[in-house]
Amino acid sequence: MLAERNALLSAAARQVRITAIKAAALFGESPKGGWSAEIRPEDSIHAIIAVHTDAGITGYGSVFTDGRLVQAGLQVLEPLFRGETALEPERVSEKLHQNTFWMGRGGTLTHTISGIDIALWDILGKVTGQPVGRLLGGTYRRRAQPYCSLLMEAPARMRDVVADYRDRGFRAFKIGWGPFGRADDSKLDEAIVRAAREAAGAAARLFVDAGASDALWPHGLKWAMRTAEMLKDYDIGWFEEPLRPDAIEDFCHLRRVSPVPVAGGEVLTRRQAFVPWLVRGAFDIVQPDVTKVGGLSEQRRIARMADDFGVKFVGHGWNTAVGVAADLQMAAACPHTDLVEFIGGSAYLDGICTEPFALDGEGYLTIPDKPGLGVRLDRDKLARYTPDSAALFPA
Ligand SMILES: [Mg+2]
């Protein structure tokens, strides 16, 4: 018994050092965003980060921004992480944040640190033999419901797309962006939502995302109030980004009067940015993006803070299989997070792992209980989407 305890203590005390951090920009299959300046397949909007260690263990993270920015960010951060322990994600990430305050906090460096932090949690899980969710706070659930995130389409097409993903086993859906609100046609908006509800079925969960963080969003509070009234007739679980992302006063007012819950926060970064939104009561559901906000260390603190304010936390890390894996581990570690965002048909989600995520018969994803994040990247599959695949794997 004593020998066993000593062996555990020595393993815990063993130093595992960061030897290198590499980033690979993903190209070629970037999914459409429904943005007014639409993403092209050859645009880089996602990057995978690998943290290599002297123990031969590599951890993985994901970043939702142009991979070339991430590679530049790593060059800036390198003197701060070189030789650091790989077993203290929260302290090391905070060190990176605190020492770069003068270089545009909340932007590229915060995004880059997000990927590093996720990878460090992956390493800590692998070294300790524990799933990351347990290290983050425990196992409140063993599966989570993925809501299939779909771009809004004209009503007939919307009906077909939702029906297609329903046939693939999804039981929760979010429709957003595209023509919604942008055609200035409230009848069209309602027809899209009606088509989606009819195709999803009365029992499905359905959410609506206006995507008002898009460039030059044309509407204000009155539009959001009118639209929220319309949505209540279709049993909509939340109305996401109904207002421009900085309109905190309008969010607070909308939340008080809206018959449907109000969601937002995907463009905010750093935990500190969420404080006024929670204190002032702007959201029913808060949706920080683990691949931008500062990683799992930051995400956990935001999720705990939200819970203390009675606000539901649902992650926004749908961008890659690694982002979804991080969201699943957070769902395990949070008492009320039963959902993860999941973008149907994305190559960066389905096409980069040795074992892609698969829905069970009730439309849920099992949360991996393997050490770390519980996903294994496939070198050959990744090579289809990045010239830097080799840098992500130990030599
Ligand atoms: Mg959104």
Boltz pocket constraint, residues with backbone or C-beta under 6 A from the ligand:
constraints:
  - pocket:
      binder: B
      contacts: [[A, 176], [A, 209], [A, 211], [A, 240], [A, 241], [A, 266]]
      max_distance: 6.0
